[in-house]
Amino acid sequence: MQQTVAADKLASELNKQYQEGLSYKRRMGFLSKWPEYERMKAGDQWPPSTPQTQNLPRPVFNVIKMIETHKVATVMSEQIKMVFSLQEMSDQEDEGIGELFSRYSDATWERIKQDELNEEGLDTAANTGTGIWHYYWDSAAKGGKIDPWVGEMQGEVLDPINVFFGNPQQRRVQKQPYIIISSREDVASVKRYAKANGLSKEMVSLIQPDKDTQDQGYDMAKVEVEGTGKVTVLTRYWREDDGRIMFCKVASSLTIKKPTDTQLTLYPIAVMQWERRKKSIFGVGETEGLVPNQKAVNLLIAMQILSVQLTGWPKMLYKSNAIDPWKVTNTPGEMIEDKLPPGQGDGVKYMTPAAMPNTAANLVEAILGYTRQMTGADEAATGSAPSADLNATAIMLLQKAAAIPIESIKRRFYRLIEDVGRIWEDFWKVKYNLPRQVVLKDDDGEEYVESFNGAEYKDVELNLKIDVGPSSTYSESLVLSSLQEARQRGDITFKQFLNYAPKTVVPYRDRLLKEMESQSGIVGMIEQFMSSLTPEQQAEFNAMPPEQQLALIQQIVIPPAQPGAGPPVDPTAPQPSLPQPGVMPMPVGL
């Protein structure tokens, strides 16, 4: 009974904190602004029509989506790698620990599809101003035949409208007193979860679906499928005085997961502000400043379209009984009979609408130009060269100069990835406490299997650096151009050229290098044999037909192994004069 009372008290406290968080967001206008920003980016940029505006054209030139998509792609244009290293090295064996964690971070990056999470999080951040990444432990995952294991870390992106911070004025996540996450989940799955965590049947039966969707904010979240019972589930993380990270879950004012020690030392949540706002963990997105410009562009273009419609199909003005209006169609060249007696004026005529001034079109171009310029999404940034004579290098340099305003956003994104890496490290050292076979990749991209047990390195302090490398098309083009120039000058060999060329340019590079290595011994012997010939012998050799050249090389450099045959001819020893063409003995097998 005491446990039930304590659980109900915890649920009551969590619900109160949740309502306080909703009240804060409502006062800040987030619950109305963020859904509007989502509609604007999705192309829903006009208000509902009225009887007075039902015939007004409603064009949408989605400047918001174009700018945000460009900026998100620019931020993600570089290859990112987590590089771990030891803070202190006691012996040579410890040098491989940092490499192991670095390679395992690459494998984890691919497994949880971190690139997709980054794209989704950056899309949300560019739109609303705040991107939130959440990592959790999936205890249902299992695998391994040699070393069976249970549990795996997973990742997801949360919408800021569903995350409530205990101190929204504190930008640092790890300094928050608590963090609450709200979600809409199926009642049946929530009941199974509650029962698995020790809730009695009587208490489980009290979990009922609700219609609490208005606070979800977004249009798509407010409408749910009829007959699918859902309930709001609140998950709270908080830090105890001793530094432990605890969590619990509440649904229908019942505690379905009692306070549990995660054994983590960090909140498994990372936050990025697209643009910082003073004294707020919630940032400012691109949409907030683009909404007025977007509405102005749409309205001006709509008025121009309406003007063309009125000019091309003007309204008809007629007097009573002058014509039969039901017989008038829009057929070009149609004749209309005026039935009024002469002298009473025109019984029917077309109204001449006022012409749309050219300033409207010029104003649209000016607004679009200023908007792209102020947001750093001008022609150079988006790859539209102002001149067709510019080569790839010039365009790349223009893009690099135009991307300077985005560098600060990139730095915040790299800081976010560093926070994510620390969260992963925390999971590995705590949750990965059994050996498991993992597939890693070496420097050449070849896969190999390694045993990983993160708990063995729980007391090992690691440094983390985010390594950023170029991956854009223009960067690869510049690298390839530099290698080609060095090859032409003779500064590097063809093998070195292949080693350092981008894999996207030479897709079968590894296979080609292996074939060259296998043939390098034979090629070296042939080159050595040819260099030992006198100029007269080389001229005589070059005059031979190709089949005789091949036969001579096989006979002298690579003689067939026959019983009783002497040792192979040494290419460095003085060579006899070349046999005369036509009398050269053909080797066996040709």
C-alpha positions as CSV (number, residue, x, y, z in Angstrom):
1,M,0.0,0.0,0.0
2,Q,2.8,2.4,0.8
3,Q,4.4,1.6,-2.6
4,T,1.1,2.4,-4.3
5,V,0.8,5.7,-2.5
6,A,4.4,6.6,-3.3
7,A,3.9,5.7,-7.0
8,D,0.7,7.8,-7.1
9,K,2.6,10.7,-5.5
10,L,5.4,10.3,-8.1
11,A,2.8,10.3,-10.9
12,S,1.1,13.4,-9.5
13,E,4.4,15.2,-9.3
14,L,5.4,14.3,-12.8
15,N,2.0,15.4,-14.2
16,K,2.3,18.7,-12.4
17,Q,5.8,19.3,-14.0
18,Y,4.4,18.3,-17.4
19,Q,1.6,20.8,-17.1
20,E,4.0,23.5,-16.0
21,G,6.1,22.8,-19.0
22,L,3.1,23.1,-21.3
23,S,2.1,26.4,-19.7
24,Y,5.7,27.7,-20.3
25,K,5.6,26.8,-23.9
26,R,2.1,28.2,-24.3
27,R,3.2,31.6,-22.8
28,M,6.3,31.6,-25.1
29,G,4.0,31.0,-28.1
30,F,5.8,27.8,-29.1
31,L,2.6,25.7,-29.2
32,S,1.2,28.0,-31.9
33,K,4.4,29.1,-33.7
34,W,6.1,25.7,-34.3
35,P,3.0,24.1,-35.9
36,E,2.7,27.2,-38.2
37,Y,6.4,26.8,-39.1
38,E,5.8,23.2,-40.0
39,R,2.8,24.1,-42.2
40,M,4.8,26.8,-44.0
41,K,7.7,24.4,-44.8
42,A,5.2,21.7,-45.9
43,G,3.7,24.2,-48.4
44,D,0.5,24.9,-46.5
45,Q,1.0,28.7,-46.7
46,W,-2.4,30.1,-47.3
47,P,-5.2,30.6,-44.7
48,P,-8.6,29.0,-45.2
49,S,-10.5,30.6,-48.0
50,T,-13.5,32.9,-47.4
51,P,-16.4,33.8,-49.7
52,Q,-14.5,37.0,-50.6
53,T,-11.2,35.1,-51.4
54,Q,-12.4,31.8,-52.8
55,N,-11.5,32.8,-56.4
56,L,-8.2,34.3,-55.5
57,P,-5.2,32.3,-56.9
58,R,-3.1,30.6,-54.2
59,P,0.3,30.0,-55.7
60,V,3.1,28.7,-53.4
61,F,6.7,29.4,-54.2
62,N,8.3,27.6,-51.2
63,V,11.3,29.8,-50.4
64,I,11.4,28.4,-46.9
65,K,11.9,24.8,-47.9
66,M,14.5,25.8,-50.5
67,I,16.6,27.7,-48.1
68,E,16.4,25.2,-45.2
69,T,17.0,22.2,-47.4
70,H,20.1,23.9,-48.8
71,K,21.5,24.8,-45.4
72,V,20.8,21.4,-43.9
73,A,22.6,19.8,-46.9
74,T,25.5,22.3,-46.4
75,V,25.9,21.4,-42.7
76,M,25.9,17.7,-43.6
77,S,28.2,18.0,-46.6
78,E,31.4,16.9,-44.7
79,Q,32.2,13.4,-43.5
80,I,32.3,13.2,-39.7
81,K,34.3,10.7,-37.7
82,M,34.6,10.2,-33.9
83,V,38.2,9.8,-32.9
84,F,38.8,8.4,-29.4
85,S,42.2,8.4,-27.7
86,L,43.5,7.7,-24.2
87,Q,44.1,10.6,-21.9
88,E,47.0,8.8,-20.3
89,M,49.0,5.9,-21.8
90,S,50.6,3.4,-19.4
91,D,51.9,0.9,-21.9
92,Q,51.8,0.1,-25.6
93,E,48.8,-2.2,-25.3
94,D,46.7,0.7,-24.3
95,E,47.3,2.4,-27.6
96,G,44.7,0.1,-29.3
97,I,41.9,1.1,-26.9
98,G,41.3,4.5,-28.6
99,E,41.4,2.8,-32.0
100,L,38.9,0.2,-30.8
101,F,36.4,2.8,-29.6
102,S,36.9,4.9,-32.8
103,R,36.2,1.9,-35.1
104,Y,33.2,0.8,-33.0
105,S,31.8,4.3,-33.2
106,D,31.9,3.9,-37.0
107,A,30.1,0.6,-36.8
108,T,27.5,2.1,-34.4
109,W,27.1,5.1,-36.7
110,E,26.1,2.7,-39.6
111,R,24.0,0.4,-37.4
112,I,21.6,3.0,-35.9
113,K,21.6,5.1,-39.2
114,Q,23.1,8.2,-37.6
115,D,23.1,10.0,-40.9
116,E,19.4,9.7,-41.1
117,L,19.0,10.9,-37.5
118,N,21.2,13.8,-38.2
119,E,19.2,14.8,-41.3
120,E,15.9,14.6,-39.4
121,G,17.3,16.5,-36.4
122,L,18.8,19.2,-38.5
123,D,15.5,19.6,-40.5
124,T,13.7,20.1,-37.2
125,A,16.3,22.5,-35.9
126,A,16.3,24.6,-39.1
127,N,12.5,24.8,-38.9
128,T,11.8,25.3,-35.2
129,G,15.3,26.3,-34.0
130,T,16.0,23.2,-31.8
131,G,17.1,19.7,-32.6
132,I,17.0,17.0,-30.0
133,W,18.6,13.5,-30.2
134,H,17.7,10.8,-27.8
135,Y,19.4,7.5,-27.2
136,Y,17.9,4.6,-25.2
137,W,18.5,1.0,-24.3
138,D,16.5,-1.6,-26.3
139,S,16.4,-4.6,-23.9
140,A,14.4,-6.7,-26.5
141,A,17.4,-6.8,-28.9
142,K,19.4,-9.9,-28.8
143,G,21.9,-11.8,-31.0
144,G,25.3,-13.5,-31.2
145,K,25.9,-17.3,-31.5
146,I,29.5,-17.4,-30.4
147,D,29.0,-14.8,-27.7
148,P,25.3,-14.3,-27.1
149,W,24.2,-10.9,-25.9
150,V,21.0,-9.1,-24.9
151,G,20.3,-5.4,-25.3
152,E,21.4,-2.7,-27.8
153,M,21.5,1.1,-27.9
154,Q,19.1,2.8,-30.2
155,G,18.6,6.4,-31.3
156,E,15.7,8.6,-32.2
157,V,15.0,12.3,-32.9
158,L,12.5,14.1,-30.6
159,D,10.4,17.1,-31.5
160,P,11.0,20.0,-29.2
161,I,7.2,20.3,-28.7
162,N,7.4,17.0,-26.8
163,V,10.4,17.7,-24.6
164,F,10.2,19.7,-21.4
165,F,13.3,20.9,-19.5
166,G,13.3,21.6,-15.8
167,N,15.2,24.8,-16.4
168,P,14.6,26.1,-20.0
169,Q,16.9,29.1,-19.3
170,Q,19.9,26.7,-19.0
171,R,21.4,25.8,-22.3
172,R,23.5,22.9,-21.1
173,V,21.6,19.7,-21.1
174,Q,23.7,18.0,-18.4
175,K,22.9,20.8,-15.9
176,Q,19.1,20.3,-16.2
177,P,17.4,19.2,-12.9
178,Y,15.1,16.9,-15.0
179,I,13.9,16.3,-18.5
180,I,10.4,15.1,-19.5
181,I,9.5,13.4,-22.8
182,S,5.8,13.0,-23.8
183,S,4.7,10.5,-26.4
184,R,1.4,9.1,-27.7
185,E,1.5,5.3,-27.5
186,D,-0.9,2.4,-28.1
187,V,-2.8,1.4,-24.9
188,A,-2.3,-2.3,-25.4
189,S,1.5,-1.9,-25.6
190,V,1.5,0.4,-22.6
191,K,-0.5,-2.2,-20.6
192,R,2.0,-4.9,-21.5
193,Y,4.9,-2.7,-20.5
194,A,3.2,-1.9,-17.2
195,K,2.5,-5.5,-16.4
196,A,6.1,-6.5,-17.3
197,N,7.3,-3.9,-14.8
198,G,5.3,-5.3,-11.9
199,L,2.0,-3.4,-12.0
200,S,-1.0,-5.4,-10.7
201,K,-3.9,-6.4,-13.0
202,E,-6.2,-4.0,-11.2
203,M,-3.9,-1.1,-11.8
204,V,-3.2,-2.1,-15.4
205,S,-7.0,-2.0,-16.1
206,L,-7.0,1.7,-15.1
207,I,-4.9,2.6,-18.1
208,Q,-7.4,3.9,-20.6
209,P,-7.1,5.7,-23.9
210,D,-7.5,9.5,-23.9
211,K,-8.0,12.3,-26.4
212,D,-5.2,14.5,-25.1
213,T,-4.0,15.5,-28.6
214,Q,-4.4,19.3,-28.6
215,D,-1.1,19.8,-26.8
216,Q,0.7,17.8,-29.5
217,G,0.6,21.0,-31.5
218,Y,1.0,19.7,-35.1
219,D,-2.0,19.2,-37.4
220,M,-1.0,15.6,-38.2
221,A,-0.6,14.7,-34.5
222,K,-4.0,16.1,-33.5
223,V,-6.0,13.7,-35.7
224,E,-5.7,10.0,-34.8
225,V,-7.3,7.0,-36.4
226,E,-10.7,6.2,-35.0
227,G,-10.7,3.1,-32.8
228,T,-7.0,3.1,-32.1
229,G,-6.8,3.8,-28.4
230,K,-3.8,5.9,-27.5
231,V,-2.6,7.3,-24.2
232,T,0.0,10.0,-23.3
233,V,3.1,8.5,-21.8
234,L,5.5,10.7,-19.8
235,T,9.1,9.7,-19.4
236,R,11.2,11.6,-16.9
237,Y,15.0,11.6,-16.5
238,W,16.5,13.3,-13.5
239,R,19.9,13.4,-11.7
240,E,20.3,12.4,-8.1
241,D,22.6,14.2,-5.7
242,D,25.2,11.5,-6.1
243,G,25.2,12.0,-9.9
244,R,23.1,8.9,-10.9
245,I,20.7,9.3,-13.8
246,M,17.3,8.0,-12.9
247,F,14.2,7.5,-15.0
248,C,10.5,6.6,-14.7
249,K,7.3,6.4,-16.8
250,V,3.8,7.6,-16.1
251,A,0.6,7.0,-18.0
252,S,-3.1,7.7,-17.0
253,S,-1.8,9.2,-13.8
254,L,-0.2,5.8,-12.9
255,T,3.5,5.0,-12.5
256,I,4.1,2.2,-15.1
257,K,7.9,2.2,-14.5
258,K,9.2,2.8,-11.0
259,P,12.2,5.0,-10.5
260,T,15.1,3.0,-12.0
261,D,18.8,3.7,-12.0
262,T,20.1,3.8,-15.6
263,Q,23.7,3.5,-14.3
264,L,24.6,6.2,-16.8
265,T,26.5,9.3,-15.8
266,L,25.0,11.5,-18.5
267,Y,21.5,12.4,-19.7
268,P,21.1,10.3,-22.9
269,I,19.8,13.5,-24.7
270,A,21.8,15.9,-26.9
271,V,20.4,19.3,-28.0
272,M,21.5,21.7,-30.8
273,Q,20.3,25.2,-31.3
274,W,20.2,26.3,-34.9
275,E,20.7,29.9,-33.8
276,R,21.2,30.7,-30.1
277,R,18.8,32.8,-28.2
278,K,19.9,34.4,-24.9
279,K,18.9,32.5,-21.8
280,S,17.0,29.8,-23.6
281,I,17.7,26.2,-24.4
282,F,15.3,26.6,-27.4
283,G,16.9,28.2,-30.4
284,V,15.7,30.2,-33.4
285,G,15.2,28.6,-36.7
286,E,15.2,29.9,-40.3
287,T,11.4,29.9,-40.6
288,E,10.8,32.5,-38.0
289,G,12.3,35.3,-40.1
290,L,11.1,33.9,-43.4
291,V,7.4,33.7,-42.8
292,P,6.6,37.4,-43.5
293,N,8.7,37.3,-46.7
294,Q,7.1,34.1,-47.8
295,K,3.6,35.5,-47.4
296,A,4.5,38.7,-49.2
297,V,5.9,36.8,-52.2
298,N,2.9,34.5,-52.4
299,L,0.5,37.4,-52.2
300,L,2.3,39.5,-54.9
301,I,2.4,36.6,-57.3
302,A,-1.2,35.8,-56.6
303,M,-2.2,39.4,-57.5
304,Q,-0.2,39.2,-60.7
305,I,-1.9,36.0,-61.7
306,L,-5.3,37.5,-60.9
307,S,-4.5,40.5,-63.0
308,V,-3.7,38.3,-66.0
309,Q,-6.9,36.4,-65.5
310,L,-9.0,39.6,-65.4
311,T,-7.2,41.0,-68.4
312,G,-7.6,37.8,-70.4
313,W,-11.1,37.1,-69.3
314,P,-12.6,40.5,-68.4
315,K,-16.0,40.8,-66.7
316,M,-19.0,41.6,-68.9
317,L,-21.3,44.5,-68.2
318,Y,-24.8,44.4,-69.7
319,K,-28.1,46.2,-69.3
320,S,-31.3,44.4,-68.4
321,N,-33.0,42.6,-71.4
322,A,-30.1,43.6,-73.7
323,I,-28.8,40.0,-74.0
324,D,-29.5,36.5,-72.8
325,P,-26.7,35.9,-70.4
326,W,-27.2,32.1,-70.5
327,K,-26.3,32.0,-74.1
328,V,-22.9,33.7,-73.6
329,T,-19.9,31.4,-73.4
330,N,-16.1,31.8,-73.3
331,T,-15.7,30.8,-77.0
332,P,-13.0,32.9,-78.7
333,G,-14.5,35.3,-81.3
334,E,-18.1,34.7,-80.1
335,M,-20.7,37.3,-81.3
336,I,-23.2,38.7,-78.8
337,E,-26.4,40.3,-79.9
338,D,-27.3,43.7,-78.4
339,K,-31.2,43.8,-78.3
340,L,-31.5,47.4,-77.0
341,P,-33.0,50.0,-79.5
342,P,-30.5,52.3,-81.2
343,G,-29.7,55.5,-79.3
344,Q,-29.9,54.0,-75.8
345,G,-26.2,53.3,-75.6
346,D,-24.3,50.0,-75.4
347,G,-26.4,47.2,-73.9
348,V,-23.3,45.1,-73.3
349,K,-19.6,45.7,-73.1
350,Y,-16.5,44.3,-71.4
351,M,-15.0,46.1,-68.4
352,T,-11.3,47.1,-68.8
353,P,-9.4,46.2,-65.6
354,A,-6.5,48.3,-64.5
355,A,-3.1,47.0,-65.6
356,M,-0.8,45.5,-63.1
357,P,2.2,47.8,-62.6
358,N,5.7,46.5,-63.3
359,T,6.8,47.4,-59.8
360,A,4.9,44.3,-58.5
361,A,7.1,41.9,-60.5
362,N,10.2,43.9,-59.6
363,L,9.2,43.8,-55.9
364,V,9.0,40.0,-56.0
365,E,12.5,39.7,-57.5
366,A,13.8,42.2,-54.9
367,I,12.2,40.3,-52.0
368,L,13.6,37.0,-53.2
369,G,17.0,38.4,-53.8
370,Y,17.3,40.1,-50.5
371,T,15.9,37.0,-48.7
372,R,18.5,34.7,-50.3
373,Q,21.3,37.1,-49.7
374,M,20.5,37.7,-46.1
375,T,20.1,34.0,-45.4
376,G,23.3,33.0,-47.1
377,A,21.5,31.0,-49.8
378,D,22.4,33.1,-52.9
379,E,23.3,31.8,-56.3
380,A,26.9,31.0,-55.5
381,A,25.9,29.0,-52.3
382,T,23.4,26.9,-54.1
383,G,25.7,26.1,-57.0
384,S,24.2,28.4,-59.6
385,A,27.2,30.1,-61.0
386,P,26.8,33.7,-62.1
387,S,28.7,32.9,-65.2
388,A,28.9,29.7,-67.3
389,D,32.7,30.3,-67.8
390,L,33.5,29.3,-64.2
391,N,35.1,25.9,-63.6
392,A,34.5,23.6,-60.7
393,T,37.3,25.1,-58.6
394,A,36.0,28.6,-59.0
395,I,32.5,27.5,-58.1
396,M,33.8,25.7,-55.0
397,L,35.7,28.8,-53.9
398,L,32.5,30.9,-54.3
399,Q,30.6,28.4,-52.3
400,K,33.2,28.4,-49.6
401,A,33.0,32.2,-49.3
402,A,29.2,32.1,-49.4
403,A,29.1,29.4,-46.7
404,I,30.9,31.5,-44.1
405,P,27.6,32.5,-42.4
406,I,26.8,28.8,-42.0
407,E,30.1,28.0,-40.3
408,S,28.8,28.8,-36.8
409,I,25.9,26.4,-37.4
410,K,28.4,23.7,-38.4
411,R,30.4,24.3,-35.3
412,R,27.3,23.8,-33.1
413,F,26.5,20.6,-35.1
414,Y,30.0,19.3,-34.5
415,R,29.7,20.1,-30.8
416,L,26.4,18.1,-30.9
417,I,28.2,15.1,-32.4
418,E,30.8,15.3,-29.6
419,D,28.0,15.2,-27.1
420,V,26.5,12.2,-28.9
421,G,29.9,10.5,-28.8
422,R,30.1,11.0,-25.0
423,I,26.6,9.5,-24.6
424,W,27.7,6.5,-26.7
425,E,30.8,6.1,-24.6
426,D,28.7,6.2,-21.5
427,F,26.4,3.4,-22.9
428,W,29.3,1.2,-24.0
429,K,31.1,1.3,-20.6
430,V,27.9,0.6,-18.6
431,K,25.5,-1.4,-20.7
432,Y,27.9,-3.4,-22.9
433,N,29.1,-5.6,-20.0
434,L,29.2,-8.9,-21.9
435,P,31.6,-9.8,-24.7
436,R,30.0,-9.6,-28.2
437,Q,31.4,-10.2,-31.6
438,V,31.2,-6.9,-33.7
439,V,32.1,-6.3,-37.3
440,L,34.6,-3.4,-37.7
441,K,36.4,-1.9,-40.7
442,D,40.1,-1.2,-41.1
443,D,41.7,1.8,-42.8
444,D,41.2,0.2,-46.2
445,G,37.5,-0.5,-45.6
446,E,37.9,-4.2,-45.2
447,E,35.7,-5.8,-42.5
448,Y,37.0,-7.9,-39.6
449,V,35.5,-9.3,-36.5
450,E,36.6,-8.1,-33.0
451,S,35.4,-9.0,-29.5
452,F,34.0,-5.9,-27.6
453,N,33.3,-5.6,-23.9
454,G,32.9,-2.0,-23.0
455,A,32.7,-2.7,-19.3
456,E,36.4,-3.6,-19.3
457,Y,37.2,0.0,-20.0
458,K,34.9,1.6,-17.4
459,D,37.7,3.3,-15.6
460,V,39.6,4.3,-18.7
461,E,39.5,8.0,-19.4
462,L,39.2,8.8,-23.1
463,N,39.6,12.0,-25.2
464,L,37.1,12.6,-28.0
465,K,37.8,14.6,-31.1
466,I,35.5,15.1,-34.1
467,D,37.4,14.7,-37.3
468,V,35.8,16.5,-40.3
469,G,36.8,15.6,-43.8
470,P,35.6,17.0,-47.2
471,S,33.1,14.9,-49.2
472,S,31.5,17.3,-51.6
473,T,31.7,16.8,-55.3
474,Y,33.8,19.9,-55.8
475,S,36.3,18.9,-53.1
476,E,36.8,15.5,-54.7
477,S,37.2,17.1,-58.1
478,L,39.9,19.4,-56.6
479,V,41.7,16.4,-55.0
480,L,41.6,14.4,-58.3
481,S,42.8,17.4,-60.3
482,S,45.8,17.9,-57.9
483,L,46.7,14.2,-58.1
484,Q,46.5,14.2,-61.9
485,E,48.8,17.2,-62.1
486,A,51.3,15.5,-59.8
487,R,51.1,12.3,-61.9
488,Q,51.8,14.3,-65.1
489,R,54.8,15.9,-63.6
490,G,56.1,12.6,-62.5
491,D,56.0,13.5,-58.8
492,I,54.0,10.3,-57.9
493,T,53.6,6.9,-59.4
494,F,50.4,5.4,-60.8
495,K,50.1,3.2,-57.8
496,Q,50.3,6.3,-55.5
497,F,47.7,8.0,-57.6
498,L,45.3,5.1,-57.1
499,N,46.0,5.0,-53.3
500,Y,45.1,8.6,-52.8
501,A,42.3,9.0,-55.4
502,P,38.8,9.3,-53.9
503,K,37.0,5.9,-53.9
504,T,33.9,7.5,-55.6
505,V,36.1,8.4,-58.6
506,V,37.9,5.0,-58.8
507,P,35.2,2.6,-57.5
508,Y,37.3,-0.6,-58.2
509,R,40.5,0.8,-56.8
510,D,41.1,-2.0,-54.3
511,R,40.7,-4.7,-56.9
512,L,43.0,-2.9,-59.3
513,L,45.7,-2.4,-56.7
514,K,45.6,-6.1,-55.8
515,E,46.0,-7.1,-59.4
516,M,48.9,-4.7,-59.8
517,E,50.6,-6.1,-56.7
518,S,50.2,-9.7,-58.0
519,Q,51.7,-8.8,-61.3
520,S,54.4,-6.5,-59.9
521,G,56.9,-9.4,-59.7
522,I,56.5,-10.4,-63.3
523,V,56.4,-6.9,-64.6
524,G,59.6,-6.1,-62.7
525,M,61.4,-9.1,-64.3
526,I,60.3,-8.0,-67.8
527,E,61.4,-4.4,-67.2
528,Q,64.7,-5.6,-65.8
529,F,65.2,-7.8,-68.9
530,M,64.4,-5.0,-71.3
531,S,66.8,-2.6,-69.6
532,S,69.6,-5.1,-69.9
533,L,69.4,-5.1,-73.7
534,T,71.6,-3.0,-75.9
535,P,70.0,-0.3,-78.1
536,E,70.5,-2.5,-81.2
537,Q,68.8,-5.4,-79.4
538,Q,65.9,-3.2,-78.2
539,A,65.4,-2.0,-81.8
540,E,65.5,-5.6,-83.1
541,F,63.0,-6.6,-80.4
542,N,60.6,-3.8,-81.1
543,A,60.6,-4.8,-84.8
544,M,59.4,-8.3,-84.0
545,P,55.7,-9.2,-84.3
546,P,53.9,-9.2,-81.0
547,E,53.5,-12.9,-80.8
548,Q,57.3,-13.4,-81.2
549,Q,58.0,-10.8,-78.5
550,L,55.7,-12.7,-76.1
551,A,57.4,-16.0,-77.0
552,L,60.9,-14.6,-76.4
553,I,59.9,-13.1,-73.1
554,Q,58.3,-16.4,-71.9
555,Q,61.4,-18.3,-73.1
556,I,64.1,-16.1,-71.6
557,V,62.4,-14.4,-68.5
558,I,59.8,-17.1,-67.5
559,P,61.0,-20.4,-69.0
560,P,58.7,-23.4,-68.6
561,A,59.6,-25.7,-65.7
562,Q,60.6,-29.0,-67.4
563,P,62.3,-32.1,-65.9
564,G,66.0,-31.8,-66.2
565,A,65.9,-28.2,-67.2
566,G,68.6,-26.0,-65.8
567,P,68.0,-23.0,-63.5
568,P,66.1,-20.0,-64.9
569,V,68.1,-17.5,-66.8
570,D,69.3,-14.6,-64.7
571,P,68.0,-11.4,-66.3
572,T,71.0,-9.4,-64.9
573,A,73.6,-11.7,-66.5
574,P,74.9,-10.8,-70.0
575,Q,72.3,-11.8,-72.5
576,P,73.1,-13.7,-75.8
577,S,72.2,-11.9,-79.0
578,L,68.6,-12.1,-79.9
579,P,67.6,-15.1,-82.1
580,Q,66.8,-14.2,-85.6
581,P,63.1,-13.7,-86.5
582,G,61.7,-16.8,-88.0
583,V,64.1,-19.3,-86.4
584,M,63.2,-18.5,-82.8
585,P,62.1,-21.7,-81.0
586,M,58.6,-21.4,-79.8
587,P,58.1,-22.3,-76.1
588,V,56.0,-25.3,-75.1
589,G,52.3,-24.5,-74.9
590,L,52.3,-21.8,-77.6
